[in-house]
Amino acid sequence: MPPPDPTHATTLMVRDTCLCLHAQRAARALARRFDIALKPAGLTSGQFSLLMSLNRPAPPRLGEVAGVLAMDRTTVTANLKPLERRGLVATGPDPEDRRSRLLHLTPSGREVLASALPIWRPLHAEIEAGLSDPTQLRDDLRLLSTVPESAV
């Protein structure tokens, strides 16, 4: 026998309490604000995060970037392609492990990041100023992002 249909009251309860729903809505709204703001720099919020994750002293491996961004490797690869076509990112084999790829932020990629930071900083500060405790929110989001998938 199938379970009973959820009631409208259940729908309202989920709408009002579901952490996943609220996190998704907030993420979409934040991404939209940053997408609009970063448009003059020629970046989306996701591209900004990806380029920023490559801004390191030594080029990271694809898997390291995937871990930082909480994406699977194929999604990172797909998101890299337009940045590679624009000459902002270069990929190459890892000399220590030919099976791995290293991701390089090009000089053009650094220039684009440099043009995006003066846009990102004030918008980020404005958003933080509207929060009751941005440090606690970041801590809580980090905690949620480290929950193992098997626990779900």
BELLINBEL-V751535 format. One line per field, one symbol per residue. burial: + if it has 9 or more other C-alpha atoms within 8 Angstrom, else -. Layout:
# BELLINBEL-V751535
burial = ???
This chain:
# BELLINBEL-V751535
burial = ----------+-+----+---+--------++-++-+++---+++-+++++-++----++++--+++-+-+-+--++-++--++--+++++-++-----+++++++-+++-++-++--++--+-----------------------------
